[in-house]
């Protein structure tokens, strides 16, 4: 969370029909800031896409290709790959340890842990002799096309158990009781992008974006492959968590608390019951928030994150924000924040100084204030735990 003392913006919640027609698609928003024109236009295009029943906009919403990040969208029959995005299954994992934050008070210990995590969790690809076993529910032959099967055997294998770049991270944190926690943000690596590109190339050109009919073989193939990529992404987070937990145990003797595991993804499409019917709910940067369901909402790098439980709000399609949300592009962040400024913003967090330049585009100030996001979406979830960052590992 930002340490600034400025007043938080007033949150705005609204639910409206796109037209006077009661059968028209509806829009619900939970906003912490006014929407800029490009975001408004993108939301309007999504709302008026064929077969759309309802669109819910989260307070961390920001511009992306075709459909904004921070959007949940429901259809009856058509599926829109752009409303899921390329990093299919991207999500969060959190697990606690039988230790406190004192474990990371020492710079030497923090450096040892950073190096150990770096050895065990590459950012891009593993050596062919150091592959990790793929999950049993990610058999390559289950994919719908030989090109996807080949990709799973190549990059899918070499990238399994790797973090990726951008806003993906491994972070050690402390909760209000000083309990040590691990948090991981990562997704399906190359496989999600390959699945998306493969199916977009075969999709029908809809009025606003590519679409697939789920009552056709092509539509069913996308759903099958999207489910595969989600399983891969979940397995990837679990594999990385195993590696980090082993590194911590080897260095300190500390063990994880298995019952504390929270795992969720925020980029997917799946059939769910809403408004008395079965709908295809697309989430692109939106965390499932069913009543009582545990989730993880990270802040920006180096700022407070939270664990939540959902309230099951129908108008949000039982979804919540998936993070703080960017307030500027990576290009603008690199122009605005030099190494000295990033070092200042990360003053209380251990990190590898060799990648300080690469961290500029993920500077904490490049993101919105998570406090305002959480305030705006109080009807959607309840915060159960707040965590401050201690150590962050990011890909180079």
C-alpha positions as CSV (number, residue, x, y, z in Angstrom):
1,X,0.0,0.0,0.0
2,X,1.1,3.5,-0.6
3,X,2.5,5.3,2.3
4,X,1.3,8.7,1.1
5,X,-1.2,10.5,3.3
6,X,-3.5,11.8,0.6
7,X,-7.2,11.1,0.9
8,X,-8.4,8.0,-0.9
9,X,-10.7,8.6,-3.8
10,X,-14.4,7.9,-3.2
11,X,-15.5,4.6,-4.6
12,X,-18.4,4.4,-7.0
13,X,-20.6,1.4,-7.6
14,X,-23.2,1.2,-10.3
15,X,-25.4,-1.3,-12.1
16,X,-27.1,-0.3,-15.3
17,X,-28.7,-1.7,-18.4
18,X,-26.9,-1.0,-21.7
19,X,-30.3,0.0,-23.2
20,X,-33.8,0.5,-22.0
21,X,-34.6,-3.0,-23.2
22,X,-34.7,-5.3,-20.1
23,X,-33.2,-8.1,-22.2
24,X,-30.1,-6.0,-23.0
25,X,-26.8,-6.8,-21.4
26,X,-26.1,-5.2,-18.1
27,X,-23.0,-3.5,-16.7
28,X,-21.8,-3.3,-13.1
29,X,-18.8,-1.3,-12.0
30,X,-16.9,-0.9,-8.7
31,X,-14.7,2.1,-9.4
32,X,-12.0,3.8,-7.2
33,X,-11.2,6.3,-9.9
34,X,-12.9,7.8,-12.9
35,X,-12.5,5.8,-16.1
36,X,-10.4,7.4,-18.9
37,X,-11.9,7.4,-22.4
38,X,-9.9,4.5,-23.9
39,X,-11.0,2.3,-21.0
40,X,-14.7,3.4,-21.3
41,X,-14.6,2.7,-25.0
42,X,-13.2,-0.8,-24.4
43,X,-15.8,-1.6,-21.8
44,X,-18.5,-0.4,-24.2
45,X,-17.2,-2.6,-27.0
46,X,-17.2,-5.6,-24.7
47,X,-20.7,-4.9,-23.5
48,X,-22.0,-4.8,-27.1
49,X,-20.2,-7.9,-28.3
50,X,-22.4,-10.7,-29.6
51,X,-24.1,-12.9,-26.9
52,X,-22.8,-10.9,-23.9
53,X,-25.2,-11.0,-21.0
54,X,-23.4,-9.1,-18.3
55,X,-20.1,-7.2,-17.8
56,X,-18.6,-6.5,-14.3
57,X,-15.7,-4.0,-14.0
58,X,-13.3,-4.2,-11.1
59,X,-11.6,-1.2,-9.4
60,X,-8.1,-2.3,-10.7
61,X,-9.3,-2.1,-14.4
62,X,-6.8,-0.9,-17.0
63,X,-6.5,-1.0,-20.7
64,X,-5.4,-4.2,-22.6
65,X,-6.0,-5.8,-26.0
66,X,-9.7,-5.9,-26.9
67,X,-10.9,-6.5,-23.3
68,X,-9.6,-4.6,-20.2
69,X,-7.7,-6.3,-17.5
70,X,-10.0,-6.2,-14.4
71,X,-13.1,-7.4,-16.3
72,X,-15.5,-10.3,-15.8
73,X,-17.8,-11.0,-18.7
74,X,-20.6,-13.5,-19.1
75,X,-22.0,-15.0,-22.3
76,X,-24.4,-17.9,-23.1
77,X,-22.7,-19.7,-26.0
78,X,-19.9,-17.7,-27.5
79,X,-16.4,-17.6,-26.1
80,X,-13.9,-14.7,-26.5
81,X,-10.2,-15.6,-26.2
82,X,-9.4,-11.9,-25.8
83,X,-11.6,-11.8,-22.6
84,X,-9.2,-14.3,-21.1
85,X,-6.0,-13.1,-22.5
86,X,-2.8,-14.9,-23.4
87,X,-1.5,-15.8,-19.9
88,X,-4.3,-18.3,-19.4
89,X,-4.5,-19.5,-15.8
90,X,-2.3,-16.7,-14.4
91,X,-2.9,-16.5,-10.7
92,X,-1.6,-16.5,-7.2
93,X,-0.4,-19.0,-4.6
94,X,0.2,-18.3,-0.9
95,X,1.5,-20.6,1.9
96,X,2.7,-20.0,5.5
97,X,5.8,-21.3,7.3
98,X,6.4,-22.3,10.9
99,X,8.6,-19.2,11.3
100,X,8.4,-15.4,11.8
101,X,9.8,-12.5,9.9
102,X,13.0,-12.6,12.1
103,X,14.2,-15.2,9.7
104,X,15.0,-12.4,7.2
105,X,16.5,-9.8,9.4
106,X,20.0,-10.6,8.4
107,X,21.3,-9.4,5.0
108,X,23.5,-12.5,4.6
109,X,20.6,-14.8,5.1
110,X,18.4,-12.8,2.7
111,X,21.2,-12.9,0.1
112,X,21.5,-16.7,0.5
113,X,17.8,-17.1,0.0
114,X,17.7,-14.9,-3.1
115,X,20.5,-16.9,-4.7
116,X,18.9,-20.2,-3.7
117,X,15.6,-19.2,-5.2
118,X,17.3,-18.0,-8.3
119,X,19.0,-21.4,-8.8
120,X,15.8,-23.3,-8.2
121,X,13.3,-21.1,-10.0
122,X,14.7,-19.8,-13.3
123,X,12.9,-16.9,-14.9
124,X,12.8,-18.2,-18.4
125,X,13.8,-21.8,-19.3
126,X,15.2,-24.8,-17.5
127,X,18.1,-26.7,-18.9
128,X,17.0,-29.9,-20.7
129,X,18.7,-32.0,-18.0
130,X,16.9,-30.1,-15.2
131,X,13.3,-30.4,-16.3
132,X,10.7,-30.9,-13.6
133,X,8.0,-33.5,-14.0
134,X,4.8,-32.2,-15.6
135,X,1.6,-32.5,-13.6
136,X,-0.3,-35.8,-14.2
137,X,-3.3,-33.8,-15.4
138,X,-1.2,-32.1,-18.1
139,X,-0.7,-34.8,-20.6
140,X,0.4,-33.2,-23.9
141,X,-1.7,-35.6,-26.0
142,X,-4.9,-34.2,-24.4
143,X,-4.4,-31.0,-26.4
144,X,-6.5,-30.5,-29.5
145,X,-3.9,-30.1,-32.2
146,X,-0.5,-31.6,-33.1
147,X,1.1,-28.1,-33.0
148,X,0.0,-27.6,-29.4
149,X,1.2,-31.1,-28.5
150,X,4.6,-30.3,-29.9
151,X,4.7,-27.0,-28.0
152,X,3.9,-28.7,-24.8
153,X,6.7,-31.2,-25.3
154,X,9.2,-28.4,-26.1
155,X,8.7,-25.0,-24.4
156,X,6.0,-26.5,-22.2
157,X,8.5,-28.8,-20.6
158,X,11.4,-26.4,-20.5
159,X,9.4,-23.6,-19.0
160,X,7.5,-25.7,-16.4
161,X,8.6,-24.5,-13.0
162,X,9.8,-21.1,-14.2
163,X,8.6,-17.7,-13.2
164,X,8.5,-15.5,-16.3
165,X,9.0,-11.8,-16.4
166,X,6.9,-8.6,-16.2
167,X,4.8,-8.5,-13.0
168,X,5.4,-12.1,-12.0
169,X,7.2,-12.6,-8.7
170,X,8.1,-14.7,-5.7
171,X,7.8,-12.9,-2.5
172,X,8.3,-13.7,1.2
173,X,6.0,-11.7,3.4
174,X,5.0,-11.3,7.1
175,X,1.4,-11.0,8.3
176,X,0.0,-9.0,11.2
177,X,1.3,-11.7,13.6
178,X,4.7,-11.7,12.0
179,X,4.1,-15.1,10.5
180,X,6.3,-15.8,7.5
181,X,4.4,-16.4,4.2
182,X,5.3,-17.2,0.6
183,X,3.4,-15.6,-2.3
184,X,3.8,-16.5,-6.0
185,X,2.3,-14.7,-9.0
186,X,2.8,-16.6,-12.3
187,X,0.9,-18.2,-15.1
188,X,1.0,-20.6,-18.0
189,X,4.2,-19.2,-19.5
190,X,4.5,-19.8,-23.3
191,X,1.7,-22.4,-23.3
192,X,-1.1,-19.9,-22.7
193,X,0.1,-17.7,-25.4
194,X,0.4,-20.6,-27.8
195,X,-3.1,-21.8,-27.0
196,X,-4.5,-18.3,-27.5
197,X,-2.7,-17.6,-30.8
198,X,-3.7,-21.0,-32.2
199,X,-7.4,-20.5,-31.5
200,X,-7.6,-16.8,-32.5
201,X,-6.2,-17.8,-35.9
202,X,-9.2,-20.1,-36.3
203,X,-11.8,-17.9,-34.7
204,X,-14.6,-16.0,-36.4
205,X,-14.1,-12.3,-36.7
206,X,-16.8,-10.9,-34.6
207,X,-18.0,-7.3,-34.6
208,X,-15.6,-6.3,-31.9
209,X,-13.1,-9.2,-31.4
210,X,-12.5,-12.8,-32.4
211,X,-15.0,-15.4,-31.1
212,X,-15.7,-19.1,-31.1
213,X,-19.0,-20.9,-30.8
214,X,-18.9,-23.5,-28.1
215,X,-21.5,-25.6,-29.9
216,X,-18.9,-26.2,-32.6
217,X,-15.8,-28.4,-32.6
218,X,-13.6,-25.3,-32.7
219,X,-15.2,-23.8,-29.7
220,X,-15.0,-27.0,-27.7
221,X,-11.3,-27.3,-28.7
222,X,-10.6,-23.9,-27.2
223,X,-12.3,-24.8,-24.0
224,X,-10.4,-28.0,-23.8
225,X,-7.0,-26.3,-24.4
226,X,-7.8,-23.4,-22.1
227,X,-8.6,-25.9,-19.3
228,X,-5.2,-27.6,-20.0
229,X,-3.4,-24.3,-19.8
230,X,-5.1,-23.5,-16.5
231,X,-4.0,-26.8,-15.1
232,X,-0.4,-26.2,-16.3
233,X,-0.4,-22.8,-14.7
234,X,-1.6,-24.1,-11.4
235,X,1.0,-26.9,-11.5
236,X,3.7,-24.4,-12.4
237,X,2.9,-22.3,-9.3
238,X,2.9,-25.4,-7.1
239,X,6.2,-26.7,-8.6
240,X,7.8,-23.3,-7.9
241,X,6.4,-23.3,-4.4
242,X,7.9,-26.7,-3.8
243,X,11.3,-25.4,-4.9
244,X,11.2,-22.3,-2.8
245,X,10.0,-24.2,0.3
246,X,12.8,-26.8,-0.2
247,X,15.4,-23.9,-0.5
248,X,14.1,-22.3,2.7
249,X,14.1,-25.6,4.6
250,X,17.7,-26.5,3.5
251,X,19.0,-23.1,4.6
252,X,17.0,-22.6,7.8
253,X,15.2,-25.9,8.8
254,X,11.9,-24.0,8.5
255,X,8.9,-26.0,7.1
256,X,5.7,-24.9,5.4
257,X,2.2,-25.3,6.9
258,X,0.3,-27.3,4.3
259,X,-3.1,-26.4,5.6
260,X,-2.5,-22.7,5.0
261,X,-2.3,-23.1,1.1
262,X,-4.4,-20.6,-0.9
263,X,-4.3,-21.0,-4.7
264,X,-6.4,-19.1,-7.3
265,X,-6.3,-18.0,-10.9
266,X,-7.6,-14.8,-12.4
267,X,-7.4,-15.4,-16.2
268,X,-9.9,-18.0,-17.4
269,X,-13.3,-18.9,-18.8
270,X,-15.6,-21.5,-17.3
271,X,-19.3,-22.4,-17.1
272,X,-21.0,-21.2,-13.9
273,X,-24.5,-20.6,-12.7
274,X,-25.5,-16.9,-12.6
275,X,-28.9,-15.1,-12.8
276,X,-30.7,-18.5,-12.9
277,X,-28.9,-19.8,-16.0
278,X,-25.6,-21.4,-17.1
279,X,-23.2,-18.8,-18.4
280,X,-19.7,-18.8,-19.7
281,X,-17.9,-16.4,-17.3
282,X,-14.7,-14.9,-18.8
283,X,-12.3,-13.4,-16.2
284,X,-9.4,-11.3,-17.3
285,X,-7.6,-10.1,-14.2
286,X,-10.5,-10.8,-12.0
287,X,-10.3,-13.1,-9.0
288,X,-13.1,-15.6,-8.2
289,X,-14.9,-14.3,-5.1
290,X,-17.6,-16.9,-4.3
291,X,-19.1,-16.6,-0.9
292,X,-16.5,-17.8,1.6
293,X,-13.9,-18.6,-1.1
294,X,-10.3,-17.7,-0.1
295,X,-8.2,-15.6,-2.5
296,X,-5.1,-13.5,-2.8
297,X,-4.9,-9.9,-4.0
298,X,-1.3,-8.6,-4.3
299,X,-0.3,-5.0,-4.0
300,X,2.5,-3.7,-6.2
301,X,6.0,-4.9,-5.8
302,X,7.3,-3.9,-2.4
303,X,3.8,-2.9,-1.0
304,X,1.2,-4.6,1.2
305,X,-0.8,-7.5,-0.2
306,X,-4.0,-9.1,1.3
307,X,-5.7,-12.4,1.6
308,X,-9.5,-12.2,1.1
309,X,-12.7,-14.3,1.3
310,X,-15.4,-13.6,-1.3
311,X,-18.9,-12.4,-0.5
312,X,-20.5,-14.0,-3.6
313,X,-21.8,-10.7,-5.1
314,X,-24.0,-11.7,-8.0
315,X,-23.6,-8.5,-10.0
316,X,-19.8,-8.9,-10.0
317,X,-20.2,-12.4,-11.3
318,X,-18.8,-13.4,-7.9
319,X,-15.4,-11.8,-8.8
320,X,-13.1,-9.2,-7.3
321,X,-10.0,-7.3,-8.3
322,X,-6.9,-9.3,-8.9
323,X,-4.4,-6.7,-7.7
324,X,-3.7,-3.0,-7.4
325,X,-3.8,-2.5,-11.2
326,X,-1.4,-0.4,-13.3
327,X,-1.8,3.3,-13.5
328,X,0.9,3.8,-16.2
329,X,2.4,1.7,-18.9
330,X,5.7,0.0,-18.5
331,X,7.2,2.4,-21.0
332,X,6.1,5.4,-19.0
333,X,7.3,3.8,-15.8
334,X,10.7,3.3,-17.2
335,X,10.8,6.9,-18.3
336,X,9.6,8.2,-15.0
337,X,11.4,6.1,-12.4
338,X,15.2,5.8,-12.4
339,X,17.3,3.3,-10.5
340,X,17.6,5.7,-7.5
341,X,13.8,6.2,-7.2
342,X,13.1,2.5,-7.4
343,X,15.8,1.9,-4.8
344,X,14.1,4.4,-2.5
345,X,10.6,2.8,-3.0
346,X,12.1,-0.6,-2.2
347,X,14.1,0.6,0.8
348,X,12.6,-1.9,3.3
349,X,12.6,-5.0,1.0
350,X,15.4,-7.4,0.1
351,X,15.9,-7.9,-3.6
352,X,18.7,-8.6,-6.1
353,X,20.3,-5.3,-7.0
354,X,21.6,-6.7,-10.3
355,X,18.1,-6.4,-11.8
356,X,17.3,-3.0,-10.4
357,X,17.2,-1.5,-13.9
358,X,14.7,-4.1,-15.1
359,X,12.6,-3.4,-12.0
360,X,11.9,0.1,-13.0
361,X,8.8,-0.8,-15.1
362,X,7.4,-2.6,-12.1
363,X,8.1,0.2,-9.7
364,X,5.5,0.4,-6.8
365,X,4.4,3.8,-8.0
366,X,3.6,2.4,-11.4
367,X,0.5,0.8,-9.8
368,X,-2.6,2.2,-8.2
369,X,-3.1,2.4,-4.4
370,X,-4.4,-1.0,-3.2
371,X,-6.2,0.7,-0.3
372,X,-8.5,2.5,-2.7
373,X,-9.1,-0.7,-4.7
374,X,-10.1,-2.6,-1.6
375,X,-12.3,0.2,-0.4
376,X,-14.1,0.3,-3.7
377,X,-14.8,-3.4,-3.7
378,X,-15.9,-3.9,-0.1
379,X,-19.2,-5.3,-1.3
380,X,-17.3,-8.1,-3.1
381,X,-14.9,-9.4,-0.5
382,X,-13.6,-9.2,3.0
383,X,-9.9,-8.8,3.9
384,X,-8.8,-11.6,6.2
385,X,-5.0,-11.0,6.4
386,X,-2.6,-8.2,5.5
387,X,1.0,-8.9,4.6
388,X,4.0,-6.7,4.3
389,X,6.8,-7.6,1.9
390,X,10.2,-8.8,3.2
391,X,12.0,-10.2,0.1
392,X,11.1,-10.2,-3.6
393,X,12.6,-12.4,-6.4
394,X,11.8,-11.4,-10.0
395,X,13.1,-12.6,-13.3
396,X,15.8,-10.7,-15.1
